[in-house]
Amino acid sequence: MEPSVAGTNIKDQTTIKVSVEVLSWLKEDFNHEGWDKLIFDQEIARSSSIMDLLQQLGKKYPKFNQKAFADSKNNLLDYCAVVFNGTFLSSLQNLDTKLKEGDSVKLTPGFYGG
């Protein structure tokens, strides 16, 4: 049993869960095949940013890491678009946003206008 403080699990105080959804062909980089959606909850330290989450996912999924962080962090937004709680993030600066319990992060293939 986890230690608790005033009836609250200590583990719950140090980590949060965020929803991660991976769309389209990016699912292959998360070892997922097929047409169904890839949605999962990811546990992460309470004070983490979106970039921290993406780097944690990179450690868990080497294919994603290789493509998203191949040259530098700048490659990330070319490789995939990040949607945070329904809003497209357009710069690396936005990836410093701190996560809260229940936040949603979607990863979709990068796209270009013309």
Long-range contacts (C-beta under 8 A, 24 or more apart in sequence): 13-46, 14-45, 14-46, 15-43, 15-44, 15-45, 15-46, 16-43, 16-44, 16-45, 16-46, 16-48, 16-99, 16-100, 16-101, 16-102, 17-41, 17-42, 17-43, 17-44, 17-101, 17-102, 18-42, 18-44, 18-53, 18-99, 18-101, 18-102, 18-103, 18-104, 18-105, 19-102, 19-103, 19-104, 19-105, 20-53, 20-57, 20-105, 20-106, 20-107, 21-104, 21-105, 21-106, 21-107, 22-106, 22-107, 23-106, 23-107, 23-108, 23-109, 24-108, 24-109, 25-109, 26-64, 26-80, 26-107, 26-108, 26-109, 28-63, 29-61, 29-63, 29-64, 29-67, 30-57, 30-61, 30-63, 30-64, 31-61, 31-63, 44-99, 47-98, 48-98, 48-99, 49-95, 49-96, 49-97, 49-98, 49-99, 50-82, 50-84, 50-89, 50-94, 50-95, 50-96, 50-97, 50-99, 50-105, 51-92, 51-95, 51-96, 52-99, 53-99, 53-105, 54-82, 54-95, 77-110, 78-110, 79-109, 79-110, 80-107, 80-108, 80-109, 80-110, 81-107, 81-108, 81-109, 81-110, 81-111, 82-106, 82-107, 83-107, 83-108
